[in-house]
Amino acid sequence: MNRLNKLTKYERFFFLAVVVLNLIPILSHRFFPTIDGPAHLYNANLINHMLLNPDFDSFFRFNPEPVPNWIGHILLCFFNWFLPGYLAEKLLLLVYFIGLPYSFRNLIKSAGGEYVLLSYLIFPFTYNYLFSMGFYNFSLGLIGLFILLSFWIKNHETITSSIKKTVILSIFLILIYFSHVLMFSTALLAIACYTFATFLKQWIEGGKFEKVFMIHLKKVLVLLVSSLIPLVLMFFYFANRPDSENPGFLSKSELFSWLIYMNPLICYSFGVEKISTIITNIVLAGLIIGGLIIRVRTRKSSTCGNSIKSVLRINDVWLLMSAIMLLLLFIVPDKNDMASLISMRFAFLFFLFTVIWISTMKHSKRFALICSLLVLVAHVKRVRHLDPVIDSNNAIAMDCEETAKFIKPNSIVAPVNLRNHWSRENFFNYLGMDKPLIILENYEATMDYFPLLWNYEKFPDIQAGGISLAGNSFLSSAPINPQNQKKELDYIFVLGDWDRSNTEQLKTLQLISLHFTLIHKNTNCTLYRRKIPRK
């Protein structure tokens, strides 16, 4: 036991080492591509350009509504002022991969977790499906959630008498709202549940109902005042959007399988990664059973007998939050007109709050150490399985970066993605991460919850050899307007190889051969430039 105590004395250095080792996939590659990541990087560069130059105003406009999903873009914009695009994104990833484990660890300590050894349970959650999708704002919102909950736990007793703490609370809530609206809602719900739990605890322990009620009513009022601005913004955000007419639900059997295999943690390959996630799930179940056994034994030896206060723990509020997320997983649609992958987010939050609850339970120190090591081993094994996908995607991203060198700034580029793989949908956006370009496919510009939108009214009539691209979805998804000013397409970028047996591809290739010339080709990319007519 002395050796174990000696080990825990230097444990914080081991935690730091694990954090650093967890960064290897990020630091060992020039790019760590995600699905939406290239689009976020491209749009951040566009924002920087449009803040100083009006030349793209006919193509894009700033969203006049103060919508969520700004924090990730703001960070990328800031980093991109003084760093090349790939380093700006890497720095954002470092913020996430360092901030998430340390903010979780701080929350566990604030909540009275007996062993910080269980803070290692967060590492499998760093690489997850939502992150691999490039949901940077949601991911950053997790850090904000942990920091806010830790702040509330430490300061809720004095929050009503401190203007400074109230202001800090307000700032946290505003930042989380502009990170992700779901994380803001979850943060408010978690704080409300925690406040209700402290109310019950103080009342059960003998406090006068009226006094305890008034104390907690003041806390609720402070919370409402602090969250007033984001609450008003959230009201108008949803009020300005129509109700979904065709919400999509997933089958209950599929959702149950997610809970068994921990699908929210699986990034790319279910068949390969599920072994590690199953091991993680079994370890979590073991920790729950072990924690409950210790609780039962403690209750039997307690002088409180069978009273309620010998059963309830303040940290059971995290179990309550987990139950709420589980309920929402089964009753809320997976997609509607405003969002998709909603079920995956609730499933992820279900596991996350379960882990918070587990980490604040009493466990044998030796048992906690063994379980933490098992989870880390399973996590390392799963991350190693990601290497082939990361290597492949990094190579393609680097080819896109190389191709961008042959494109002049302020050009109009039509991307053609012939690589039918879901993880590479937006790779062509890497072309515009370091220079201002009009890329005629930008999914963010079609969504009204991102900073930049297509300027539908002023968007010019983009042509290829005098032929309008209006209706040509193969070369452009942008809102081409034939009645507006005509502009010639400057470049056509192709990711992948042509299939000459495909009629649509062959037709496009013939159009390219007439009006464009090949100027660059590498393993994954081909670039064509508009032919300049001879005088």
Backbone torsions as a table, in degrees:
resi	resn	phi	psi	omega
1	MET	NA	-33.7	177.7
2	ASN	-63.2	-39.3	177.2
3	ARG	-61.5	-39.3	179.8
4	LEU	-65.5	-40.8	177.8
5	ASN	-65.7	-36.8	179.0
6	LYS	-67.1	-36.9	179.3
7	LEU	-64.6	-44.2	-178.4
8	THR	-68.1	-20.7	178.6
9	LYS	-63.2	-36.2	-179.2
10	TYR	-104.4	14.6	-174.9
11	GLU	-60.5	-34.0	-176.5
12	ARG	-62.9	-28.8	177.1
13	PHE	-73.2	-34.7	176.4
14	PHE	-67.2	-39.0	178.0
15	PHE	-61.3	-44.8	177.1
16	LEU	-59.6	-41.8	179.6
17	ALA	-62.5	-40.2	178.5
18	VAL	-66.2	-40.2	176.8
19	VAL	-58.8	-44.8	-179.4
20	VAL	-66.0	-45.6	179.1
21	LEU	-62.6	-33.2	179.0
22	ASN	-66.9	-16.7	179.9
23	LEU	-86.8	-6.5	-174.4
24	ILE	-54.1	-46.6	178.4
25	PRO	-61.0	-28.0	179.2
26	ILE	-78.0	-45.4	-173.9
27	LEU	-80.9	-23.0	-175.4
28	SER	-87.1	-1.7	177.8
29	HIS	-126.1	147.1	175.8
30	ARG	-64.8	-40.9	177.6
31	PHE	-122.5	144.9	167.7
32	PHE	-119.0	80.4	-171.3
33	PRO	-68.5	138.4	169.1
34	THR	-120.7	175.1	-175.6
35	ILE	-66.3	-54.4	-176.2
36	ASP	-90.7	-10.4	-177.5
37	GLY	-54.3	-47.8	178.5
38	PRO	-58.9	-36.4	179.0
39	ALA	-67.8	-40.8	177.7
40	HIS	-62.7	-41.4	-179.1
41	LEU	-66.1	-43.6	179.2
42	TYR	-63.5	-45.3	-178.1
43	ASN	-69.8	-31.3	174.8
44	ALA	-63.6	-41.3	177.4
45	ASN	-66.4	-37.2	175.8
46	LEU	-62.1	-42.7	179.7
47	ILE	-59.9	-46.2	178.2
48	ASN	-58.6	-41.7	-179.2
49	HIS	-67.4	-44.4	-175.4
50	MET	-72.7	-21.3	176.3
51	LEU	-67.1	-24.4	-176.6
52	LEU	-113.9	-17.6	-175.5
53	ASN	-132.3	135.7	-178.8
54	PRO	-93.3	5.4	-170.6
55	ASP	-70.5	-14.3	179.3
56	PHE	-102.4	10.3	-174.2
57	ASP	-64.5	-25.5	179.0
58	SER	-79.5	-11.4	179.8
59	PHE	-103.3	-40.9	-176.5
60	PHE	-129.9	160.0	171.7
61	ARG	-143.1	152.2	176.8
62	PHE	-74.9	139.9	176.3
63	ASN	-65.9	117.2	-177.9
64	PRO	-71.4	-14.2	-178.5
65	GLU	-88.4	133.3	178.0
66	PRO	-75.1	76.2	-174.8
67	VAL	-83.4	162.5	170.2
68	PRO	-65.2	-172.0	-179.8
69	ASN	69.3	28.4	178.7
70	TRP	-99.6	-30.1	-170.6
71	ILE	-59.3	-48.2	-180.0
72	GLY	-60.3	-39.6	179.4
73	HIS	-69.1	-39.3	179.2
74	ILE	-62.2	-44.6	179.3
75	LEU	-63.5	-43.9	179.3
76	LEU	-64.7	-40.2	177.0
77	CYS	-59.2	-46.4	-178.9
78	PHE	-63.7	-48.4	-179.2
79	PHE	-63.9	-34.7	-176.6
80	ASN	-74.4	-12.0	176.1
81	TRP	-65.6	-35.1	-174.3
82	PHE	-125.5	3.5	179.3
83	LEU	-131.6	149.6	171.5
84	PRO	-64.0	160.7	-172.3
85	GLY	-54.8	-44.8	-176.1
86	TYR	-64.8	-33.9	177.8
87	LEU	-76.8	-33.4	176.5
88	ALA	-60.9	-44.6	178.4
89	GLU	-67.5	-40.4	-179.8
90	LYS	-61.9	-39.4	178.8
91	LEU	-65.5	-37.9	175.8
92	LEU	-63.1	-41.7	178.6
93	LEU	-64.6	-36.7	177.1
94	LEU	-64.7	-38.6	176.3
95	VAL	-57.7	-43.1	-178.8
96	TYR	-70.3	-49.9	-173.3
97	PHE	-72.3	-21.8	174.2
98	ILE	-92.9	-41.1	-176.7
99	GLY	-67.1	-37.7	-176.4
100	LEU	-65.2	-53.1	-179.8
101	PRO	-64.1	-37.0	-178.0
102	TYR	-74.8	-35.9	177.1
103	SER	-68.9	-35.7	176.1
104	PHE	-65.8	-44.7	179.3
105	ARG	-60.2	-41.6	178.6
106	ASN	-65.3	-37.5	178.0
107	LEU	-64.2	-43.5	-179.8
108	ILE	-61.5	-42.2	177.8
109	LYS	-64.1	-43.2	-179.1
110	SER	-64.3	-34.5	-178.1
111	ALA	-82.1	1.6	176.7
112	GLY	85.8	22.7	176.1
113	GLY	-58.9	129.3	-172.3
114	GLU	-71.7	-33.6	-176.9
115	TYR	-128.3	118.2	176.3
116	VAL	-70.0	-8.1	174.9
117	LEU	-55.4	-32.9	-178.2
118	LEU	-77.4	-6.5	175.7
119	SER	-69.3	-13.4	176.7
120	TYR	-71.3	-12.5	178.6
121	LEU	-65.4	-14.3	-177.9
122	ILE	-76.9	-23.0	-171.4
123	PHE	-61.5	-39.6	176.2
124	PRO	-61.1	-21.0	-178.1
125	PHE	-84.0	-11.3	-179.1
126	THR	-68.7	-47.2	174.4
127	TYR	-94.4	108.6	-176.1
128	ASN	-141.8	172.6	-175.2
129	TYR	-63.2	-43.6	-177.9
130	LEU	-65.6	-35.6	176.1
131	PHE	-67.8	-42.4	179.2
132	SER	-63.7	-23.4	174.6
133	MET	-74.9	-13.8	-179.1
134	GLY	88.5	23.6	179.7
135	PHE	-80.5	71.8	-174.7
136	TYR	-65.7	-40.0	-177.9
137	ASN	-65.9	-41.5	175.8
138	PHE	-62.1	-43.4	-178.6
139	SER	-64.5	-42.9	177.4
140	LEU	-67.3	-31.1	177.8
141	GLY	-63.4	-28.8	176.8
142	LEU	-62.9	-41.5	177.6
143	ILE	-62.7	-45.3	178.2
144	GLY	-60.3	-39.4	178.4
145	LEU	-60.4	-48.4	-179.1
146	PHE	-63.8	-43.2	-179.5
147	ILE	-63.7	-43.0	-179.1
148	LEU	-65.1	-44.3	-180.0
149	LEU	-63.7	-39.7	177.0
150	SER	-63.1	-42.9	179.1
151	PHE	-61.8	-43.2	-178.6
152	TRP	-65.9	-43.5	-180.0
153	ILE	-59.9	-41.7	-178.3
154	LYS	-73.3	-28.4	-168.3
155	ASN	-121.6	2.9	-173.9
156	HIS	-65.2	-27.0	-179.2
157	GLU	-70.8	-26.3	-177.0
158	THR	-116.5	7.3	-174.1
159	ILE	-64.8	-29.4	-176.6
160	THR	-77.1	-13.6	-177.4
161	SER	-112.8	10.2	-177.2
162	SER	-130.0	111.6	177.1
163	ILE	-65.8	-37.8	-179.2
164	LYS	-59.8	-45.9	-179.7
165	LYS	-67.5	-34.4	177.2
166	THR	-65.0	-40.8	177.9
167	VAL	-64.9	-43.4	178.2
168	ILE	-61.1	-42.8	177.4
169	LEU	-59.5	-43.4	179.2
170	SER	-61.4	-42.9	-179.7
171	ILE	-63.5	-43.9	178.0
172	PHE	-58.3	-46.6	-177.2
173	LEU	-65.0	-39.8	178.5
174	ILE	-65.4	-43.3	179.9
175	LEU	-63.5	-41.3	179.5
176	ILE	-66.6	-38.2	178.1
177	TYR	-60.9	-45.6	-178.6
178	PHE	-76.6	-3.3	170.2
179	SER	-86.5	-54.9	-180.0
180	HIS	-163.7	133.4	-175.0
181	VAL	-66.9	-33.3	178.9
182	LEU	-68.7	-38.2	179.1
183	MET	-67.4	-35.7	176.0
184	PHE	-63.3	-46.9	179.5
185	SER	-62.4	-41.3	179.1
186	THR	-64.6	-40.4	179.1
187	ALA	-62.1	-46.0	178.3
188	LEU	-61.2	-44.1	-179.4
189	LEU	-63.3	-42.5	-179.3
190	ALA	-64.2	-42.6	179.0
191	ILE	-65.9	-40.1	178.5
192	ALA	-62.4	-44.1	179.0
193	CYS	-64.6	-40.8	179.7
194	TYR	-65.2	-39.5	178.5
195	THR	-65.3	-40.5	177.3
196	PHE	-64.3	-39.2	179.7
197	ALA	-65.0	-41.3	178.5
198	THR	-67.9	-33.6	176.1
199	PHE	-61.9	-49.2	-179.8
200	LEU	-61.9	-42.7	-178.3
201	LYS	-60.0	-49.3	-177.9
202	GLN	-67.1	-35.7	179.2
203	TRP	-69.0	-45.5	-178.6
204	ILE	-64.8	-33.3	-178.0
205	GLU	-79.0	7.2	171.4
206	GLY	112.1	3.7	178.4
207	GLY	-71.7	149.6	176.8
208	LYS	-68.5	134.8	-173.8
209	PHE	-57.1	-47.6	-176.0
210	GLU	-61.9	-43.2	-178.2
211	LYS	-67.2	-47.6	-179.5
212	VAL	-63.6	-40.3	-179.3
213	PHE	-62.6	-44.7	-178.4
214	MET	-65.7	-38.1	177.9
215	ILE	-60.0	-46.2	-177.2
216	HIS	-77.4	-26.6	174.3
217	LEU	-64.2	-39.2	177.3
218	LYS	-63.9	-38.1	177.4
219	LYS	-62.9	-42.6	179.8
220	VAL	-63.7	-40.4	179.1
221	LEU	-64.9	-40.4	176.4
222	VAL	-61.8	-42.2	178.8
223	LEU	-62.6	-42.4	179.8
224	LEU	-65.6	-43.2	178.8
225	VAL	-63.6	-42.8	-178.5
226	SER	-65.9	-30.7	-177.4
227	SER	-99.5	9.9	-174.6
228	LEU	-59.5	-48.0	-177.5
229	ILE	-61.5	-54.2	178.7
230	PRO	-64.4	-29.7	176.6
231	LEU	-65.3	-42.3	177.3
232	VAL	-64.3	-43.8	178.7
233	LEU	-61.3	-41.1	-179.8
234	MET	-66.7	-37.8	178.1
235	PHE	-59.5	-49.6	-179.1
236	PHE	-69.8	-31.1	178.6
237	TYR	-60.2	-47.1	179.8
238	PHE	-78.7	-31.0	179.3
239	ALA	-66.4	-30.0	-179.1
240	ASN	-83.0	2.9	-178.8
241	ARG	-121.5	134.6	-177.2
242	PRO	-69.1	155.8	175.1
243	ASP	-66.4	144.7	-179.5
244	SER	-70.8	130.2	-179.3
245	GLU	-87.3	-29.5	-177.1
246	ASN	-130.8	69.2	178.5
247	PRO	-65.9	144.8	-179.2
248	GLY	-107.3	126.9	179.7
249	PHE	-110.1	146.3	173.2
250	LEU	-93.0	153.9	-179.5
251	SER	-69.1	150.0	179.7
252	LYS	-63.9	-33.6	179.2
253	SER	-64.0	-38.4	178.0
254	GLU	-66.8	-41.5	179.5
255	LEU	-65.2	-38.5	177.3
256	PHE	-64.0	-37.7	178.6
257	SER	-65.7	-33.1	175.4
258	TRP	-59.1	-41.0	-178.0
259	LEU	-69.0	-32.3	-179.8
260	ILE	-73.7	-46.2	-174.3
261	TYR	-95.5	0.6	-178.0
262	MET	53.6	51.6	-178.4
263	ASN	-53.8	-32.6	179.6
264	PRO	-60.4	-17.5	179.5
265	LEU	-91.7	-12.4	-175.2
266	ILE	-83.6	119.1	-173.9
267	CYS	-83.1	-52.8	-170.3
268	TYR	-126.9	-48.6	-171.2
269	SER	-122.6	111.2	-179.2
270	PHE	-63.0	-44.5	-176.1
271	GLY	-61.5	-34.6	-177.1
272	VAL	-87.2	-42.2	-171.7
273	GLU	-83.5	-19.0	-173.4
274	LYS	-64.7	-27.5	179.4
275	ILE	-60.8	-45.2	-179.8
276	SER	-67.9	-39.6	-178.6
277	THR	-70.5	-33.4	176.5
278	ILE	-64.8	-43.0	177.2
279	ILE	-59.8	-44.9	178.9
280	THR	-60.1	-43.2	-179.2
281	ASN	-64.6	-39.9	179.1
282	ILE	-64.8	-42.1	178.9
283	VAL	-62.9	-42.0	178.6
284	LEU	-62.4	-41.2	177.6
285	ALA	-63.2	-39.7	177.3
286	GLY	-63.1	-39.8	178.3
287	LEU	-65.9	-37.2	177.7
288	ILE	-63.7	-46.8	180.0
289	ILE	-63.0	-44.8	179.4
290	GLY	-62.4	-41.4	179.1
291	GLY	-65.3	-39.1	179.6
292	LEU	-69.5	-35.9	177.8
293	ILE	-62.5	-45.4	178.4
294	ILE	-63.1	-37.5	179.2
295	ARG	-65.0	-42.0	179.9
296	VAL	-63.9	-43.7	179.4
297	ARG	-63.8	-41.0	179.5
298	THR	-64.0	-38.6	-178.7
299	ARG	-66.4	-39.5	-179.1
300	LYS	-66.3	-35.2	-179.5
301	SER	-87.1	-3.8	-177.4
302	SER	-77.6	147.3	177.1
303	THR	-76.1	-9.3	-178.9
304	CYS	-77.0	-10.0	178.5
305	GLY	65.5	-130.6	-176.4
306	ASN	-100.5	19.0	-179.0
307	SER	-66.4	160.0	-177.1
308	ILE	-62.1	-38.7	-175.0
309	LYS	-69.8	-13.5	174.2
310	SER	-84.6	-11.7	-179.5
311	VAL	-99.9	-46.8	-175.0
312	LEU	-80.1	143.3	173.8
313	ARG	-127.4	145.5	-177.6
314	ILE	-61.1	-32.2	-178.7
315	ASN	-77.8	-2.2	172.5
316	ASP	-68.0	-8.5	176.0
317	VAL	-62.7	-28.4	178.8
318	TRP	-72.1	-31.2	173.3
319	LEU	-67.1	-39.2	176.6
320	LEU	-60.9	-44.7	178.3
321	MET	-62.3	-39.3	177.5
322	SER	-62.1	-41.4	179.4
323	ALA	-65.5	-38.7	178.5
324	ILE	-64.3	-43.6	178.2
325	MET	-62.6	-37.7	178.3
326	LEU	-65.0	-41.7	178.0
327	LEU	-62.9	-45.6	179.7
328	LEU	-64.4	-31.9	178.0
329	LEU	-58.0	-36.5	-174.8
330	PHE	-94.5	-13.8	-177.1
331	ILE	-112.4	-16.2	-178.8
332	VAL	-96.0	138.4	179.8
333	PRO	-63.7	152.9	179.4
334	ASP	-73.6	-28.3	178.6
335	LYS	-150.3	152.3	173.9
336	ASN	-145.5	-165.0	-176.4
337	ASP	-71.8	-12.4	-176.6
338	MET	-106.7	-24.3	-174.2
339	ALA	-155.8	166.2	176.0
340	SER	-138.7	172.3	-178.1
341	LEU	55.6	34.2	-180.0
342	ILE	-67.9	-41.3	-179.2
343	SER	-62.1	-38.9	179.5
344	MET	-63.2	-35.5	179.1
345	ARG	-67.2	-43.3	179.8
346	PHE	-68.2	-37.1	177.1
347	ALA	-64.0	-41.2	177.8
348	PHE	-62.4	-45.5	-179.7
349	LEU	-67.4	-32.2	175.7
350	PHE	-59.3	-50.5	179.6
351	PHE	-65.2	-36.7	-176.9
352	LEU	-65.5	-46.7	179.5
353	PHE	-69.8	-30.0	174.7
354	THR	-63.0	-41.8	179.6
355	VAL	-67.5	-37.1	175.4
356	ILE	-60.9	-44.3	179.0
357	TRP	-61.6	-46.8	179.7
358	ILE	-59.8	-41.5	-175.3
359	SER	-70.1	-16.2	179.3
360	THR	-103.7	3.5	176.7
361	MET	-83.4	160.4	174.9
362	LYS	-81.8	132.8	179.1
363	HIS	-139.5	160.6	168.6
364	SER	-64.6	133.6	-178.7
365	LYS	-59.6	-40.1	-179.8
366	ARG	-66.6	-42.0	179.4
367	PHE	-65.1	-40.7	178.4
368	ALA	-62.5	-39.3	179.1
369	LEU	-64.4	-46.2	-179.4
370	ILE	-61.7	-45.2	-178.7
371	CYS	-64.7	-41.2	179.2
372	SER	-62.5	-41.9	178.9
373	LEU	-65.0	-40.3	178.0
374	LEU	-62.0	-42.8	179.4
375	VAL	-64.8	-41.0	179.4
376	LEU	-64.9	-41.3	178.7
377	VAL	-62.8	-44.8	178.3
378	ALA	-63.1	-38.0	179.3
379	HIS	-65.7	-46.5	179.7
380	VAL	-61.0	-41.9	179.0
381	LYS	-61.6	-41.8	-179.1
382	ARG	-68.1	-42.3	-179.7
383	VAL	-64.4	-35.8	177.6
384	ARG	-62.7	-33.9	177.8
385	HIS	-68.0	-18.1	179.5
386	LEU	-79.4	-17.5	-173.3
387	ASP	-53.5	-47.8	-178.9
388	PRO	-59.2	-40.0	179.7
389	VAL	-67.9	-43.4	179.7
390	ILE	-63.3	-43.3	179.0
391	ASP	-59.9	-45.4	-178.6
392	SER	-64.8	-47.5	-179.2
393	ASN	-65.8	-37.3	177.9
394	ASN	-62.5	-41.5	179.4
395	ALA	-62.9	-41.0	179.6
396	ILE	-68.1	-41.6	179.1
397	ALA	-62.3	-39.6	178.6
398	MET	-66.4	-35.8	175.5
399	ASP	-65.1	-37.6	176.1
400	CYS	-64.2	-43.2	179.0
401	GLU	-60.7	-42.6	178.7
402	GLU	-63.9	-41.3	-179.5
403	THR	-64.2	-33.7	-178.5
404	ALA	-61.0	-24.8	-179.7
405	LYS	-64.1	-22.0	-177.5
406	PHE	-93.9	5.3	-179.8
407	ILE	-107.9	129.9	179.7
408	LYS	-76.4	145.6	177.2
409	PRO	-57.8	153.5	177.4
410	ASN	66.4	18.8	178.6
411	SER	-86.4	162.4	175.5
412	ILE	-104.1	124.1	-174.4
413	VAL	-122.5	130.2	173.7
414	ALA	-100.9	117.0	179.9
415	PRO	-90.0	139.1	174.2
416	VAL	-122.6	113.1	-177.4
417	ASN	-100.8	106.2	-179.8
418	LEU	-98.8	1.3	176.6
419	ARG	-92.7	99.3	-176.1
420	ASN	-80.8	69.2	177.6
421	HIS	-132.3	130.0	-172.2
422	TRP	-61.2	-26.9	-176.3
423	SER	-81.7	-1.0	-176.0
424	ARG	-125.9	27.3	-174.8
425	GLU	-63.2	-34.6	-172.5
426	ASN	-116.3	20.9	-176.1
427	PHE	-61.7	-28.8	-179.7
428	PHE	-63.1	-19.0	178.4
429	ASN	-69.1	-15.7	174.6
430	TYR	-62.2	-21.8	178.7
431	LEU	-59.5	-33.1	-173.9
432	GLY	-106.4	24.1	-177.6
433	MET	-81.9	-18.3	-177.6
434	ASP	-124.7	-5.2	179.3
435	LYS	-143.9	151.0	-178.9
436	PRO	-72.1	120.9	178.6
437	LEU	-139.3	151.7	170.7
438	ILE	-100.9	103.7	178.4
439	ILE	-99.5	122.4	-169.0
440	LEU	-79.7	27.4	168.8
441	GLU	-148.7	117.1	-175.1
442	ASN	-152.5	95.3	-173.2
443	TYR	-62.4	-31.8	-179.9
444	GLU	-61.5	-37.1	-176.5
445	ALA	-68.8	-12.3	178.3
446	THR	-95.4	-9.3	-177.4
447	MET	-103.2	132.8	-176.3
448	ASP	-85.5	14.9	176.2
449	TYR	-117.8	25.8	173.6
450	PHE	-123.0	161.9	-174.2
451	PRO	-63.6	-37.0	-177.5
452	LEU	-110.7	140.6	179.5
453	LEU	-129.0	154.9	170.7
454	TRP	-61.4	143.4	173.0
455	ASN	-90.8	86.1	-171.1
456	TYR	-60.8	-35.3	-176.0
457	GLU	-74.1	-39.1	-173.4
458	LYS	-99.1	-6.7	-174.4
459	PHE	-57.8	127.6	-174.3
460	PRO	-73.0	171.9	177.2
461	ASP	-87.5	98.3	-179.0
462	ILE	-77.9	129.6	-176.9
463	GLN	-125.6	153.2	173.3
464	ALA	-122.2	105.2	-177.5
465	GLY	65.2	35.0	179.3
466	GLY	84.3	0.3	179.5
467	ILE	-105.9	123.4	-177.8
468	SER	-65.0	143.0	176.8
469	LEU	-86.1	2.0	178.2
470	ALA	-57.9	124.7	-179.0
471	GLY	87.0	-7.6	178.4
472	ASN	-91.7	83.9	-176.4
473	SER	-69.2	-17.3	-179.6
474	PHE	-71.7	-33.1	-179.1
475	LEU	-101.8	-19.6	-176.7
476	SER	-156.6	136.2	170.6
477	SER	-109.2	6.5	180.0
478	ALA	-75.7	159.7	-176.6
479	PRO	-79.9	72.1	-178.5
480	ILE	-63.0	131.6	-179.8
481	ASN	-117.6	103.9	-178.1
482	PRO	-59.4	-25.1	-177.7
483	GLN	-81.8	-9.5	-177.9
484	ASN	-93.4	-178.8	-178.9
485	GLN	-54.7	139.2	-179.1
486	LYS	-88.2	135.6	176.3
487	LYS	-136.5	135.2	179.9
488	GLU	-81.8	141.6	174.9
489	LEU	-68.5	133.8	-176.7
490	ASP	-90.5	-41.9	-175.5
491	TYR	-139.8	153.3	168.8
492	ILE	-123.3	122.5	-178.6
493	PHE	-107.2	129.7	-179.1
494	VAL	-119.4	124.4	175.6
495	LEU	-103.9	114.9	-176.7
496	GLY	104.2	-167.7	-175.7
497	ASP	-116.5	148.3	-179.7
498	TRP	-70.4	142.8	171.9
499	ASP	-107.6	100.7	-173.6
500	ARG	-71.6	-8.7	175.6
501	SER	-85.3	-10.1	178.2
502	ASN	-87.9	120.4	-174.0
503	THR	-59.9	-45.2	-178.0
504	GLU	-66.0	-41.7	179.1
505	GLN	-65.9	-40.6	-179.8
506	LEU	-64.6	-39.5	177.7
507	LYS	-63.1	-42.4	178.8
508	THR	-66.2	-41.0	179.6
509	LEU	-63.3	-36.9	177.1
510	GLN	-66.1	-39.3	176.7
511	LEU	-62.8	-42.0	179.9
512	ILE	-63.4	-43.6	-177.7
513	SER	-63.9	-26.1	179.6
514	LEU	-78.0	-39.6	-169.3
515	HIS	-118.4	-3.9	-177.4
516	PHE	-133.0	159.8	178.3
517	THR	-127.1	141.6	179.9
518	LEU	-70.2	125.6	-179.6
519	ILE	-120.6	-15.6	-180.0
520	HIS	-159.8	141.9	176.3
521	LYS	-150.5	133.8	171.4
522	ASN	-131.4	-163.3	-172.7
523	THR	-58.1	-39.9	-172.3
524	ASN	-115.5	-15.5	-171.0
525	CYS	-126.6	148.5	173.2
526	THR	-133.1	135.8	-178.2
527	LEU	-125.3	129.5	177.3
528	TYR	-115.3	139.9	177.5
529	ARG	-114.6	144.3	179.7
530	ARG	-59.8	135.9	177.4
531	LYS	-72.0	134.3	178.6
532	ILE	-89.8	119.7	-177.8
533	PRO	-60.2	139.7	177.2
534	ARG	-75.5	140.2	-179.9
535	LYS	-85.5	NA	NA
